């Protein structure tokens, strides 16, 4: 019944035009008739709870039914969140200012919330700063995030008025990532998305993803960035992909080799994330965005409704999703 309710809800909000477009891309890539691809998409939605972007991103068109059954789909992910994340505590993660207040000791940077402050407070905060990061309080996917350079010629009043007008109320110190992370791409902070699960007063690491910017000032997948995967030793083991399905073994701008890249201070990052996962135990399944500075890891934000990240079969040869691993810790 829950699956049917989910499917009917998705049908009401489905972008059919984009679904047909995606099916066309798959048809062109595989040589399969687009109608067949569309019918298979619908079949997978009914059987596995997968959206058409799940079908595309996890390459269900390459998998048999037993392989498909091992993947975390949108419906499975939604059910995990509903079961293990108490909605009474979602506000801690949904409001970036509340998140910063809650995890202040893990931020390791200064910030202010302009929503209830004045121009003079803003001027005092940016004094002697060369860069700031501004964010809306309730957006996601990097939307509204902006890096602003500050110097003696900056019109601070104009900047302040723009921030208030655009509701970019959260103002933070710019994170200076370490040289190793910057070598991948230096126009954005390249972060790790670490998925954790809290159980019996212990935090388990489910997945480690490396997000890399590509042409923009943020590393978000939905804003032009790319992502790849990191093994238990902190080494990238597959090429990166972007939202269009392009595959990158080497970064197109920095020319840095992605496969084999070793995350600095990775053991320290793992310990850091396990501490983070203990702070709000009522929200048990979280995706943490972690930046690495020369002084160690810092938290950027936490996602109580984390997206799904699984390795593409065509670039890895791996034809098993994350569901078996999740079931070691979760009753799903």
Secondary structure, DSSP 4 states (H G I P E B T S, - for coil): -HHHHHHHHHHHH--HHHHHHHHHHHHHHH---HHHHHHHHHHHHHHH---HHHHHHTTGGG--HHHHTTS--HHHHHHHHHHHB-GGGTHHHHSHHHHHHHTHHHH-S-EEEGGG--HHHHHHHHTT-SEEEEE-SS--TTTT-EEEE--TT--HHHHHHHHHHTT--EEEEPP-B-HHHHTT-SSS---EEEEEEEETTEEEEEEEEEEE-SSSS---GGGT-EEEEB-TTSBB-S-EEETT--EESB-TTT--B-TT-B-TTHHHHHHHHHHHTTTTTTB-EEEEEEEEETTEEEEEEEETT-------HHHH-----SHHHHTTTS--
